């Protein structure tokens, strides 16, 4: 039965190392379908773990996490980046120096 498999499960079955990197808050994901997919990844990282006082971490703060994943020696990788996306206007998701929309 394949009904409960996630993309992370399928990737891992093919020998692909999986990452979940998110700017979302963990507690906001409990009531969605996301926990099943992310919990099956080899590496799960939330920016709030490193920036707990930031209620809305800017999207560019995810770049070092992405860089670390890309530098990992695993030959095959699936890196899932979970941004706030359209939940908020983008001008609230980027720093003043990078965002022309402010």
N, C-alpha and C positions, 0 to 999 in steps of 0.2 A: 504494500500500500504506500503510495507516494503522496498522499493527500496532506501529510503534515511536514513534508520536506520544505526547507527554505532554500534560497539561492546560496546561502552560506554552506548548507549541507551538501548541495550539489557540487559546489566549487571544491570543498574539502575532499569529497569523494574522488575528484579528479587530481588531487595532489596540489591544490592551490591554497596558499595561505590567505586567510581572510582578515580584514580589518573593518571595524565600525568606528568612525570618528564623527562626533556630533557636537553641535553647538546648542542643542536642545537641553532642557532640564530633565533629569532622569524621572522625577515624579510625574511629569506631564506625559510620559510615554506609557505609563502603567496601563492605562485604559485603552490603548491602541493595539494594533497588530504588530507594531514595531518590536516589542520585547522578544518575541519568539525568534525573529530574524537576527536581531543583534546579539542575543545571548548565545547563539551558536557560532559566532565568529571567534577566531583564535585570539584576536586582540580587540578589546572594546575600550574606547577612550571618550570621555566626556570633558569638554573644556571646563565645565564647572568644577571638576576635581582640582584643577590648577588655578582657576579664577573664581573662587566661591563668592566673592563679593560683587562680582559683575552680574547684574541681572540680565544683561543682554550682551554677551561677548561679541565683539565685532568679527565678521566673517574672516578677515585676514589673519586672525589669531590662530586659525586652523592650519595655516601653512607650515609651521614647524612640525606639526604632527604628521602632516602629509609627507613632508620631506623625510622624516624618520622612517615612515612606512616604505617609501620608495628606495631608501638606502638599505633596507633590510636585505640580507643575503638570499632570502627565499627566491628561487628562480621563477616561480609563478605566483602572481598576487592578484587579489580582488580587493580593492580599497573602496569601501562605501563611505561617502561623505554626506552626512545628514545635516543640512543647514536649515535655518528657520524659513528660508524661501519666501513664499508669499504670505506668511502669517503676519508680517509687519511690513510697513513701507521700507524700502531699501535704505533710505537715508538714515534709518535707525540701526542699520546693520553694518555700517562701514564708518571708519574714522574720518574726521574732517579733512585730513590731508589727502585721503584717497577718493573721497566721494564728492563729485561735482554737484550732486543734487541737494546739498544742504543749503 
